[in-house]
């Protein structure tokens, strides 16, 4: 009887050990089909709350619920076998107290099967990270441009332009590391700040619109494949235009339907073609 070895999924310790050893590749995934397509090429699949805008057409990420995030993460888990899967905790699911954060985080991990969670926040998040990490919940905090704070920040604007920004973010990042964070995501921050943060930490720093000096990068898959055209971040290189190809396929299909050009269907159902 032959035994088929099962492929080991990348773990939190694996990602942490990649600091200064190899660049970490992260893309978003919201569905099983997308996870199946990109799993082999990624170290981490992020089920980002950006799905609120990309999949549901919302103006920001604030209305997405924990139920929705868990459901999409379950789908990504079913479609992947190699990459570590990280769930993005949605707005108002962890900010009230460390107890609320634990209840929702434990539920998110148990129900979705993911390996780690991402939480947005500043220095107020330190106690939450410490509380969760002490109870076996791996956390990657998210600093810089934080979409869940879009109203307080006055829109999606680059962060870190103040004179003391580098030192401020380095101090916060070091507190996250001391609290037990296994990594850090920094978004929309001017390059010198992201560079300084990456250099100061012993845990990996993932950038998005930050600095090539980061230990890895993450982008929204739909941005780099042309599947989302409402807006495209300046830092997101488009590697394909799959959206245009889908449009062409739909156009060709519509033409066949209108012209009745489906002889293969007639054969399938045993209907003789007229001559």
C-alpha positions as CSV (number, residue, x, y, z in Angstrom):
1,X,0.0,0.0,0.0
2,X,1.5,3.3,-1.1
3,X,1.5,6.3,1.2
4,X,1.2,9.7,-0.4
5,X,3.1,12.3,1.7
6,X,1.1,15.4,2.6
7,X,2.7,18.7,1.8
8,X,3.5,20.7,4.9
9,X,1.9,24.1,5.1
10,X,4.2,27.1,5.8
11,X,3.9,28.0,9.4
12,X,4.3,31.1,11.6
13,X,7.8,30.0,12.8
14,X,8.7,29.5,9.1
15,X,7.7,33.0,8.2
16,X,9.5,34.5,11.2
17,X,12.7,32.6,10.3
18,X,12.7,34.2,6.8
19,X,13.8,37.5,8.3
20,X,16.9,38.6,6.4
21,X,17.1,35.1,4.8
22,X,14.6,35.3,1.9
23,X,12.0,37.8,0.7
24,X,8.4,36.9,1.8
25,X,5.8,36.7,-1.0
26,X,2.3,37.6,0.1
27,X,-0.8,38.1,-2.0
28,X,-4.5,38.5,-1.1
29,X,-6.9,35.7,-1.7
30,X,-10.7,35.9,-1.0
31,X,-12.0,32.7,-2.8
32,X,-11.1,29.1,-3.3
33,X,-10.4,29.4,-7.0
34,X,-8.0,32.3,-6.5
35,X,-6.3,30.5,-3.7
36,X,-5.8,27.4,-5.9
37,X,-4.2,29.5,-8.6
38,X,-1.7,31.4,-6.5
39,X,-1.0,29.1,-3.6
40,X,2.1,27.5,-5.1
41,X,3.8,30.9,-5.6
42,X,3.1,32.5,-2.2
43,X,4.5,32.2,1.3
44,X,1.4,33.8,2.8
45,X,-2.2,34.3,1.5
46,X,-3.9,37.2,3.2
47,X,-7.6,37.2,3.4
48,X,-7.8,41.0,3.6
49,X,-10.7,43.1,4.6
50,X,-10.0,44.8,1.3
51,X,-12.5,42.2,0.0
52,X,-15.1,44.7,1.1
53,X,-14.2,47.0,-1.8
54,X,-12.8,44.4,-4.3
55,X,-15.6,41.9,-4.1
56,X,-18.5,43.7,-2.6
57,X,-18.1,47.2,-4.0
58,X,-18.1,49.0,-0.7
59,X,-16.4,52.4,-0.4
60,X,-14.1,51.3,2.4
61,X,-13.5,48.3,4.7
62,X,-15.5,49.4,7.7
63,X,-18.7,47.5,7.0
64,X,-17.3,44.0,6.5
65,X,-18.2,41.6,9.3
66,X,-16.3,38.9,11.1
67,X,-18.8,36.3,9.8
68,X,-17.9,37.4,6.2
69,X,-14.2,37.2,6.9
70,X,-14.4,33.8,8.4
71,X,-16.5,32.5,5.5
72,X,-14.0,33.7,2.9
73,X,-11.0,32.4,4.9
74,X,-12.7,29.0,5.0
75,X,-12.9,29.1,1.2
76,X,-9.2,30.1,0.9
77,X,-8.2,27.3,3.3
78,X,-10.0,24.8,1.1
79,X,-8.2,26.1,-2.0
80,X,-4.7,26.1,-0.6
81,X,-2.3,23.6,0.8
82,X,1.1,25.3,0.9
83,X,0.9,28.9,1.9
84,X,0.3,30.2,5.4
85,X,-3.2,31.7,5.5
86,X,-3.8,34.9,7.5
87,X,-7.1,36.5,8.3
88,X,-7.6,40.2,8.6
89,X,-9.6,41.0,11.7
90,X,-12.3,43.5,10.7
91,X,-13.1,46.9,12.1
92,X,-14.7,46.9,15.7
93,X,-13.9,43.2,16.2
94,X,-11.0,43.7,18.6
95,X,-10.6,47.3,19.6
96,X,-13.0,47.4,22.6
97,X,-10.9,45.3,25.0
98,X,-8.4,42.5,25.2
99,X,-11.2,40.2,26.2
100,X,-13.2,41.1,23.1
101,X,-10.1,40.7,21.0
102,X,-9.5,37.3,22.4
103,X,-13.1,36.0,22.0
104,X,-13.3,37.1,18.4
105,X,-9.7,36.1,17.5
106,X,-10.1,32.6,19.0
107,X,-13.4,32.2,17.1
108,X,-11.9,33.4,13.8
109,X,-9.0,30.9,14.0
110,X,-11.1,28.0,15.2
111,X,-13.8,28.4,12.6
112,X,-11.6,29.4,9.6
113,X,-8.6,27.2,10.3
114,X,-6.2,30.0,9.5
115,X,-2.7,30.1,11.0
116,X,-2.5,33.8,11.9
117,X,-4.3,37.1,12.3
118,X,-3.6,40.7,11.2
119,X,-4.8,43.6,13.3
120,X,-4.5,47.3,12.5
121,X,-3.4,49.8,15.2
122,X,-0.9,51.9,17.0
123,X,0.6,51.8,20.5
124,X,-2.9,51.0,22.0
125,X,-2.6,47.6,20.3
126,X,0.4,46.5,22.3
127,X,-1.6,45.1,25.2
128,X,-3.9,43.3,22.8
129,X,-0.9,41.6,21.0
130,X,0.6,40.6,24.3
131,X,-2.7,39.1,25.5
132,X,-3.3,37.2,22.3
133,X,0.3,36.0,21.9
134,X,0.3,34.6,25.5
135,X,-2.7,32.6,24.6
136,X,-1.4,31.0,21.4
137,X,-2.8,33.4,18.8
138,X,-0.2,34.6,16.3
139,X,-0.6,38.3,15.4
140,X,0.9,40.5,12.7
141,X,0.1,44.1,13.5
142,X,-0.5,46.6,10.6
143,X,0.8,50.2,10.9
144,X,1.2,53.2,8.6
145,X,-1.8,53.7,6.4
146,X,-4.6,51.9,8.1
147,X,-7.7,51.6,6.0
148,X,-9.9,50.9,9.1
149,X,-9.0,54.4,10.2
150,X,-9.7,56.1,6.9
151,X,-12.0,58.6,8.4
152,X,-9.6,59.7,11.2
153,X,-6.7,59.9,8.6
154,X,-8.7,62.0,6.2
155,X,-8.6,59.5,3.4
156,X,-6.1,57.1,1.9
157,X,-3.0,59.2,2.3
158,X,0.7,58.4,2.5
159,X,1.9,58.3,6.1
160,X,5.2,59.1,7.8
161,X,6.0,62.6,6.4
162,X,6.5,64.1,9.8
163,X,10.1,64.9,10.9
164,X,10.0,62.4,13.8
165,X,8.0,59.7,11.9
166,X,10.8,57.2,11.6
167,X,11.6,57.2,15.3
168,X,7.9,57.2,16.3
169,X,7.1,54.1,14.1
170,X,10.3,52.3,15.1
171,X,9.4,52.7,18.8
172,X,5.9,51.4,18.2
173,X,7.2,48.5,16.1
174,X,9.7,47.5,18.8
175,X,6.9,47.4,21.4
176,X,4.9,45.1,19.1
177,X,7.9,42.8,18.8
178,X,8.4,42.8,22.5
179,X,4.7,42.0,23.0
180,X,5.0,38.9,20.9
181,X,4.1,39.9,17.3
182,X,5.7,37.4,14.8
183,X,5.8,40.0,12.0
184,X,4.7,43.4,11.0
185,X,2.9,44.9,8.0
186,X,3.6,48.5,7.0
187,X,1.4,50.2,4.4
188,X,1.5,53.5,2.5
189,X,4.5,54.9,4.4
190,X,7.3,56.9,2.9
191,X,10.4,54.8,2.0
192,X,12.8,56.0,4.7
193,X,10.3,55.2,7.5
194,X,9.6,51.7,6.3
195,X,13.4,51.1,5.8
196,X,14.1,52.2,9.3
197,X,11.4,50.0,10.8
198,X,12.6,47.0,8.8
199,X,16.2,47.5,9.9
200,X,15.3,48.0,13.6
201,X,13.3,44.7,14.1
202,X,14.3,41.1,14.3
203,X,10.8,40.0,13.0
204,X,10.0,40.2,9.3
205,X,8.4,43.4,8.0
206,X,6.0,43.1,5.0
207,X,5.5,46.3,2.9
208,X,2.7,47.5,0.7
209,X,3.5,50.7,-0.9
210,X,6.3,51.2,1.6
211,X,9.9,50.2,0.8
212,X,11.7,47.6,-1.3
213,X,13.9,47.2,1.8
214,X,11.1,45.4,3.6
215,X,11.5,41.7,4.2
216,X,8.6,41.0,1.9
217,X,5.8,42.5,-0.1
218,X,2.0,42.1,-0.3
219,X,-0.4,43.3,-3.0
220,X,-4.1,42.8,-3.8
221,X,-4.1,40.0,-6.4
222,X,-7.0,41.7,-8.3
223,X,-4.8,44.8,-8.7
224,X,-1.9,43.0,-10.2
225,X,-4.1,40.8,-12.5
226,X,-6.4,43.4,-13.8
227,X,-9.5,42.1,-12.1
228,X,-10.3,45.3,-10.2
229,X,-10.4,48.6,-12.1
230,X,-12.2,51.0,-9.7
231,X,-8.8,52.3,-8.9
232,X,-5.3,51.0,-9.0
233,X,-2.6,52.0,-6.4
234,X,0.4,53.7,-7.9
235,X,2.7,51.1,-6.3
236,X,0.8,48.1,-7.8
237,X,2.4,46.8,-11.0
238,X,-0.1,45.1,-13.3
239,X,1.4,41.8,-14.4
240,X,-1.7,40.7,-16.5
241,X,-5.0,42.0,-17.7
242,X,-7.2,39.1,-17.0
243,X,-10.3,41.3,-16.6
244,X,-10.0,42.4,-20.2
245,X,-9.8,38.7,-21.3
246,X,-12.9,37.9,-19.3
247,X,-14.7,40.7,-21.0
248,X,-13.6,39.3,-24.4
249,X,-14.8,35.8,-23.5
250,X,-18.2,37.2,-22.4
251,X,-18.5,39.1,-25.6
252,X,-17.8,36.0,-27.7
253,X,-20.2,34.0,-25.7
254,X,-22.9,36.6,-26.1
255,X,-22.4,36.6,-29.8
256,X,-22.8,32.8,-30.0
257,X,-26.0,32.9,-27.9
258,X,-27.5,35.6,-30.1
259,X,-26.6,33.8,-33.3
260,X,-27.5,30.3,-31.9
261,X,-24.0,29.0,-32.6
262,X,-24.0,26.0,-30.3
263,X,-23.8,22.9,-32.5
264,X,-21.8,21.0,-29.9
265,X,-24.7,21.3,-27.5
266,X,-27.0,19.7,-30.0
267,X,-24.6,16.7,-30.3
268,X,-24.4,16.4,-26.5
269,X,-28.1,16.1,-26.2
270,X,-28.6,13.8,-29.2
271,X,-30.3,16.4,-31.3
272,X,-29.6,16.1,-35.0
273,X,-28.3,19.2,-36.7
274,X,-30.4,20.5,-39.6
275,X,-28.6,20.7,-42.9
